[in-house]
Amino acid sequence: MWQHGSLMTTSPLLMIPGPTPVAPEVLAALAEPVRSHTGPENAATMLRIQAGVRELMGSAQARVYCFAGSGTLAMETALINHASPGERVIVVSHGYFGDRFTEVARALGMRAETLHVEWGEHADAAALRELILAGAAPALVCMTHVDTSSGVLAECAALAATVRAASPDAVIVVDGVCATGGVEETMDAWDVDVLLTGAQKALSVPPGLVVLAVSERARSRRELLGDIHAYYADLRRWDASVDDPRKYFSTHAVSLLRALEVSLDGILAEGLPARYERHRRVAGMVRDGMAELGFAPLTNAACLAPTLSVLALPDGVDDAALRAGMTERGVVIAPCLGPWAGKGVRIGHMGTVTEAEAARTIDAAAAAIAAHA
Ligand code: PMP
């Protein structure tokens, strides 16, 4: 086991912005005997996941789908079920993963128009309103709650209100992959239609599950579309097994689902306000500690997400050398993406991460820098 301040380790500490460290009780759930995908134990797990996700995502009415796949499949599923090829889709992009919505929409033959926000800044609601009103009513408006590339926490409540006022019937899709479980999300209060996430970030489960919570408005849109060019990603085909998880559509990832059930139990037992407060506290500790080493956020101070920090390298510190030096000391962090590649590093601090892991990360960075000085 890791000891704070020690170079002795059996496994590296993952401080990348996903996948994140997984708690022992969740790993233990993965080691349980495999269950039948149509049996009563898995059905009970799935119903508990649905209830837990509704609580986590702040929705009394959403329908919760959870199946094997990565976050990108969740994005594709959200788009293909709620807009047809040729329809107008607006994307608010705060970075690399916002741009992915545009790419997915175009791959699906939709007419995507993107509000490109400067990296590290918030979107301008007036510019979004203008873009929406400049053309036909969009079928979808997509946004990323926390863009894992720029470290921006989007102002989802305000942006969703802007969309609703400008285009009342638009289906609003929020990517919560780097947010859900680490920062508050209130789907009903925001009047958001699809909130999607993956297992591997602030939900503290290994990669491999998509979670989508879907509103009544979005479900009506799905009905209107009729047959779509998807099979596994067609939410209508999953519906019977959402209502009764003993019904087969496609074999459930039973072990990962059990792990998610255990992780959600832990998340709800910690209490959502306490959990979000811990994320803010640990984020502050990482930023303060790294500031002492000369690292400053590339993200505007008003836009910082509590789940990761995107930090500019101090003069004379090389990106690859720093990360290699930290890996040697048992802490793995990530490089920057897109226009910020080579300029900084990304440190994830979400899920199970506490002050102890933040301290280890800062110590490893200090030691790696000192070794190269
Ligand atoms: N959205 C966001 C905000 C992400 O951070 C990621 C992955 N880092 C994705 C979508 C895509 O998820 P995946 O890699 O699981 O396909």
Boltz pocket constraint, residues with backbone or C-beta under 6 A from the ligand:
constraints:
  - pocket:
      binder: B
      contacts: [[A, 17], [A, 18], [A, 70], [A, 71], [A, 72], [A, 73], [A, 97], [A, 144], [A, 146], [A, 147], [A, 148], [A, 175], [A, 176], [A, 177], [A, 178], [A, 198]]
      max_distance: 6.0
